Amino acid sequence: MISDSAKPNVIDVDEASFPVEVVEYSQKHPVVVDFWAAWCGPCKTLGPLLEGLAADYGGAFRLAKVDVDSNPRLAQYFRAQSIPMVVALWKGQFVDQFVGALPAQDVKRWIDALIQHAGVSVPEAEAEAVPQDEASAEAHWRAALEENAKDGEALLELGTLLLTRGDDVEARAVLDRISAKMDQYNAAQSVLAMRDLLEHVKEAGGEAAARQALADDPQDLVARFVVAVADGVATRYVASLTALVDLAGWSTPEDLRNKARKAAGVIFNAAGRSDPEVEDLRRKLARLLF
């Protein structure tokens, strides 16, 4: 029986449908067969993980689920004596298998190897649009963490948002959940380093006060520094670094010049190396310093 439309790449198969839905289907698409049972505890962990990967991979492989109690001949044919047992088929042939509820990263690597073996490309998922207003963006990232508490992108974005609006304690708690194994770890550490820069904004009476002071007097270097720091914390990196690099020049009083150089270093780390404008500013600062 084919699963509901919410899981188009996941099907339940039995002994009658297996030849068509698995063997024949595998002539053109890799198939992952999950042997499970309702009484099997580890199956309840592995099953949803496999279904999630089937959704994430967008049809690059089909997940076929076999209840061993209802299909004993299939279980016997594949020697599924211990479950969960997962088997990969490609062009009607056995490719690989594993037994037990492996960690998520190991299961993903196993599936990646199958995809590579079959020479199949994984469709790129369409990114869900992130709301622009603060309240909706916060709700968006919190919802993402409800689904996956280890979503590194959601942790980084939510932590940055909280930090920007001054919720320092929760921001640190959220960002500290990004482990060194996650791709977002270095960015999170940079954001945490920017937390200290917020003290300059607070000491100046807040971002709004600094912007008003700069509007009243465009030559107010302290106000310009505070606004630049606020822009950096809010990930407006180009605006922030343009001002900080200018303030890092020798014409700026020494104390403020040193603060600007230190702040620029923190924000450059947070900005990464992908933006050409940021890279131009990085080179400009290097020329000033060396």
C-alpha positions in Angstrom: 0.0 0.0 0.0 1.4 3.4 -1.0 1.6 5.9 1.8 -0.4 9.0 2.1 0.5 12.1 0.1 2.3 13.7 3.1 5.1 11.1 2.5 5.2 10.5 -1.2 8.6 8.8 -1.1 7.6 6.3 1.6 5.4 3.2 0.9 4.3 0.2 2.9 4.8 -3.0 0.9 3.7 -6.6 1.3 4.6 -9.9 -0.3 2.2 -9.2 -3.2 3.4 -5.6 -4.0 7.1 -6.2 -3.4 8.0 -7.4 -6.9 6.6 -4.3 -8.6 7.0 -1.5 -5.9 10.5 -2.5 -4.9 12.2 -4.8 -7.4 10.8 -3.3 -10.6 11.0 0.2 -9.2 14.6 -0.3 -8.3 15.5 -0.7 -11.9 15.5 3.1 -12.2 15.5 4.4 -8.6 17.4 3.2 -5.5 15.1 1.6 -2.9 15.7 1.4 0.8 13.8 -1.4 2.5 13.0 -1.1 6.2 12.1 -4.4 7.9 10.3 -3.5 11.2 7.6 -4.6 13.6 5.2 -2.8 15.9 6.7 -4.4 19.0 10.3 -3.4 18.1 11.5 -0.5 20.2 14.5 0.5 18.0 12.2 0.4 15.0 10.3 3.3 16.5 13.5 5.4 16.5 14.9 4.4 13.1 11.6 4.4 11.2 10.9 8.2 11.6 14.5 9.0 10.9 14.4 7.1 7.6 11.1 8.7 6.6 12.6 12.1 7.3 15.6 11.4 5.1 13.3 10.2 2.4 11.5 13.5 2.5 14.7 15.5 2.7 16.2 13.7 -0.3 13.2 14.6 -2.4 12.7 11.3 -4.3 16.3 10.4 -4.8 15.4 7.1 -3.2 12.2 5.3 -2.2 11.7 4.0 1.3 9.7 0.7 1.4 8.5 -0.4 4.8 8.0 -4.2 5.4 6.2 -5.3 8.6 7.9 -8.6 9.3 5.0 -10.0 11.3 2.6 -9.6 8.3 5.2 -10.6 5.7 7.2 -13.5 7.2 8.3 -14.9 3.8 9.9 -11.6 2.8 11.6 -11.5 6.2 12.8 -15.0 5.7 14.0 -14.4 2.2 16.1 -11.4 3.3 17.2 -13.2 6.5 15.8 -10.4 8.7 16.4 -12.3 12.0 17.2 -9.1 13.9 15.3 -5.9 13.4 15.3 -3.2 12.4 17.1 -4.3 9.4 17.6 -2.0 6.4 18.5 -3.2 2.9 19.4 -1.2 -0.2 18.4 -2.4 -3.7 19.5 -0.9 -7.0 18.5 -2.4 -10.4 17.0 -5.3 -8.7 20.2 -6.3 -6.9 21.2 -6.2 -3.3 23.7 -3.4 -2.6 24.2 -3.1 1.2 22.5 -3.5 4.5 22.7 -2.6 8.2 21.0 -3.9 11.4 19.9 -1.8 14.4 19.0 1.8 15.0 22.2 3.5 13.9 22.9 7.2 14.8 21.4 9.7 12.4 24.8 10.7 10.9 25.7 7.1 10.2 22.3 6.4 8.5 22.8 9.5 6.3 26.3 8.4 5.3 24.9 5.0 4.4 22.2 6.5 2.2 24.7 8.9 0.7 26.8 6.0 -0.3 23.8 4.3 -2.0 22.9 7.5 -3.8 26.5 7.8 -5.0 26.6 4.1 -6.1 23.4 4.6 -8.1 24.7 7.9 -9.6 21.5 9.7 -8.6 21.3 13.4 -7.9 19.5 14.8 -4.9 17.0 17.5 -5.9 17.7 20.8 -4.2 15.0 21.7 -1.7 13.3 25.0 -2.1 14.2 27.1 0.9 11.3 28.3 2.9 11.1 32.0 3.0 12.0 33.5 6.4 9.7 36.3 7.6 11.3 39.7 7.7 9.7 41.2 10.8 11.3 40.3 14.1 8.3 38.6 15.8 7.5 36.4 12.8 11.2 35.5 12.3 11.5 34.5 15.9 8.4 32.3 15.6 9.8 30.8 12.4 13.1 29.7 14.0 11.4 28.5 17.2 9.1 26.3 15.2 12.1 24.9 13.3 13.7 24.0 16.7 10.4 22.4 17.8 10.9 20.0 14.8 14.6 19.5 15.2 16.2 20.8 18.5 19.7 20.4 16.8 19.0 22.5 13.7 22.2 24.5 13.7 20.9 27.2 11.3 17.8 27.8 13.5 19.9 27.9 16.6 22.3 30.5 15.0 19.5 32.7 13.6 17.4 32.6 16.8 20.4 33.3 19.0 21.5 36.2 16.8 18.0 37.6 16.8 17.8 37.4 20.6 21.2 39.0 21.0 20.3 41.8 18.7 17.3 42.8 20.7 19.2 42.5 24.0 18.0 39.2 25.4 21.6 38.3 26.3 20.9 35.4 28.7 18.6 33.4 26.4 20.8 34.3 23.4 23.8 32.7 25.0 21.8 29.6 26.1 20.6 29.1 22.5 24.0 29.7 20.9 25.8 27.4 23.4 23.6 24.6 22.0 25.6 24.7 18.8 28.3 22.1 19.2 31.7 22.0 17.7 30.6 19.4 15.2 28.0 21.7 13.6 28.7 23.7 10.6 27.5 26.8 12.4 29.9 26.5 15.3 32.4 29.2 14.2 29.7 31.6 13.3 28.1 31.1 16.7 31.3 31.7 18.5 31.7 35.0 16.5 28.2 36.0 17.4 28.9 35.3 21.1 32.0 37.4 20.8 29.8 40.3 19.5 27.8 40.0 22.7 30.6 42.0 24.4 30.3 44.7 21.8 26.7 45.3 22.9 28.1 46.9 26.1 29.3 49.8 24.0 25.7 50.3 22.7 24.2 50.0 26.2 26.7 52.5 27.6 25.7 55.0 24.9 22.1 54.8 25.9 21.0 52.3 23.2 21.1 52.2 19.4 18.3 54.7 18.9 20.1 57.3 21.0 23.4 56.7 19.1 21.6 57.1 15.7 20.0 60.3 16.9 23.3 61.7 18.1 25.0 60.8 14.8 22.1 62.4 12.9 22.5 65.6 15.0 26.3 65.6 14.5 27.7 63.5 11.6 31.2 64.2 13.0 30.4 62.5 16.3 32.9 59.6 16.1 31.7 57.9 19.2 28.2 57.8 18.0 29.4 56.5 14.6 31.3 53.7 16.4 28.2 52.7 18.4 26.0 52.7 15.4 28.6 50.6 13.5 28.7 48.1 16.4 24.9 47.9 16.4 24.8 47.3 12.7 27.4 44.5 13.1 25.4 42.8 15.8 22.3 43.0 13.6 24.3 41.3 10.8 24.3 44.5 8.6 28.0 43.7 8.0 28.9 45.9 5.1 27.4 49.1 6.7 29.1 48.2 10.0 32.5 47.4 8.6 32.6 50.4 6.3 32.3 52.6 9.3 34.7 50.6 11.5 37.4 50.4 8.9 37.2 54.2 8.5 37.4 54.6 12.3 40.4 52.3 12.3 42.4 54.9 10.5 45.2 56.9 12.1 43.2 60.1 12.2 40.9 58.7 14.8 41.9 59.2 18.5 43.9 56.2 19.7 41.4 54.8 22.2 38.5 54.8 19.8 40.8 53.6 16.9 41.8 50.5 19.0 38.1 49.8 19.9 37.2 50.1 16.2 39.9 47.7 15.1 38.9 45.2 17.8 35.3 45.4 16.9 36.1 45.1 13.2 38.0 41.8 13.8 35.0 40.3 15.7 32.6 41.3 13.0 34.8 40.2 10.1 34.8 36.7 11.8 31.1 36.7 12.0 30.6 37.9 8.4 32.7 35.0 6.9 34.4 35.1 3.6 31.6 34.9 1.0 30.7 38.6 0.5 32.9 40.4 -2.0 32.2 43.8 -0.3 33.2 42.4 3.0 36.4 41.1 1.4 37.2 44.5 -0.1 36.8 46.0 3.4 39.0 43.3 4.9 41.8 44.1 2.4 41.3 47.9 3.1 41.8 47.3 6.9 44.8 45.1 6.2 46.4 48.0 4.3 45.7 50.3 7.2 47.3 48.0 9.7 50.3 46.8 7.7 
